Amino acid sequence: MNQEELKQRLKILFGEQIQFNKEFDALTEHLKNLEENILLWCESVKLGKIRAAPSSYLNGSLIFIKKLGSSNRCVVIKVENGVFREIHLGNHKYYDHLRKKLGLKEDSCTH
């Protein structure tokens, strides 16, 4: 399965409104077992089998996070009314930035 096939299957699963971050295509090229690593997990998210983390910054949204290998992460954002909006795939630095933005991580910088 290539990244375009994966994106099409995710659109079928979550709906045409789903958006992917700009790094998604480049990072999926380097991941093995896309179906096992991303698609099956997303199906479990859709079925309510994965526990979500509530965002303190996005009122009413739920965040689902999956670790893919040692440095990549997949983040799915679900809006409260049941509509899945975004899938982010990124390296650890991007993941940390996104978690801070979503209110899931304190800033680790000391002043």
Sequence and secondary structure as in RCSB ss.txt:
>XXXX:A:sequence
MNQEELKQRLKILFGEQIQFNKEFDALTEHLKNLEENILLWCESVKLGKIRAAPSSYLNGSLIFIKKLGSSNRCV
VIKVENGVFREIHLGNHKYYDHLRKKLGLKEDSCTH
>XXXX:A:secstr
  HHHHHHHHHHHH TT EE TTHHHHHTT S HIIIIIHHHHHHHTT S  EE SSSTTEEEEEEEETTTEEEE
EEEETTS EEEEEEEEHHHHHHHHHHTTSS      
